Amino acid sequence: MAEILPLRAWRYNEQLSKNLEDLTAPLFDVVSAKQRERLYANPLNSIHLSVPQGENPSENASQILQKWKSEGIIEQDLFPGIYVYYQYFRLPGEHEERCRKGFVAQIKAYDWDEREILRHESTIVSAVNDRIDLLRSTEIQASPTHGLYSDESKELETYMDAAMATPMYELEDYQGVREVLAVINDASIISRFLAVLKDKKVILADGHHRLESAIEFRKLRQDAFPNAKWKGSDYHLMYLTNAHGNHLKILPTHRLFFGLQISESELMNKISSWFDVRPFEDAEELETYVFQRKWTFGLILSDESYVIKFKQERFSEVRPELPETVRNLDLVVLHDVLFEKILGLNSEQQRQSDQLAFERNFSRCVREVRRGEASFAVITREIELEQVLDVCGSGALMPQKSTYFYPKALGGLLFGSIKQDEFDYEYGAFFEQT
């Protein structure tokens, strides 16, 4: 069972909340360096807690947090609530507005082996370690991960729609997404949220590094507060959305490679033994190219670009130990063949290598290669939600950064504290009403 709890969120004070656009922050890996500079320039932006800077970033975040608390910059809500979170958005070329409906709550940081929260992709070691340090120093979470649950009845939407009649916040974020937040404090309604989720497994859509760090932090604190019925260090902040009819969109994440040790001609000779290669005249047009066939990618080099398609007759050589549904995935083939077999980086080295980077922005991929900053770029196609569900069910993992669920949850709308004296509450009252 997936155990969730309401939370007593910390939020920017009423006066500051009038300008939340200046205080919220996207996830660090989805904005450009210039956008980050603008966020860091505001001393009250939530990025100073989510991705702190300096020689000792975790300690800096801790000091900033204590300052914000003592000066009333952020204040803790008196009562626990379920925070209803709707995201209204359009994709390029669309006229009809989509709405992704969900809510933010605390969820137990289950170990992966417990199979209550199912993951689908690998993580990058250094990113997890940094997050553990940050949790240890601050005991607060500035941005929720994103999880999917399955409820065909859509019972919770009735309560969420009613809460949205009186939202707390409504703003437009960096993506042009309309973000709306409301809260439910009624204990009888909260109990229904807990009851619906208790029989569900949750599929982790976004935030593998943050959740893995929460799992490790829970283990570090397993002996703390032995008399506490509910321990803050056991829980994690998550945005939960229904997988049924909820306008879920997954966008592709491209690959950049740095520091190539062989010539481009030698690289292409090696690629040609595994892929059918077709020159593509204009790299800029790859963005609009429809990769309809599986195992097909765009490849951008310094002066040339190509469409490459994996040779089916060599499929038996690709990760035979994996379940068939996972072996068939584009990115599994790409990472095994190009990055391991051709370039010599095994799966663990790929997780830790600074030669491999992930970029959702197509134009930035072209720019970095043509400037000589990256050796080459691989343009990928999006994965389908059904494929993600199949991977989760198999227990196997895709390569890191395989999915980009759009839009991303925004950081700074609320903060979830796992510090015991701020977390502690008689949550049993919510279970008793189920």
Secondary structure, 3 states (H helix, E strand, C coil): CCCEECECCEEECCCHHHHHHHCCECCHHHCCHHHHHHHHHCCCCCHHHHCCCCCCHHHHHHHHHHHHHHCCCEEECCCCEEEEEEEEECCCCCCCCEEEEEEEEEEECCCHHHCCEECCECCCHHHHHHHHHHHHHHCEECCCEEEEECCCCCHHHHHHHHHCCCCCEEEECCCCCEEEEEEECCHHHHHHHHHHHHCCCEEEEECHHHHHHHHHHHHHCCCCCCCCCCCHHHEEEEEEEECCCCCCEEECCEEEECCCCCCHHHHHHHHHCCEEEEECCCHHHHHHCCCCCCCEEEEECCCCEEEEEECHHHHHHCCCCCCHHHHCCHHHHHHHHHHHHHCCCCHHHHHHCCCEEEECCHHHHHHHHHCCCCCEEEECCCCCHHHHHHHHHHCCCECCCCCEEECCCCECCCEEECCHHHHCCCCHHHHHCC
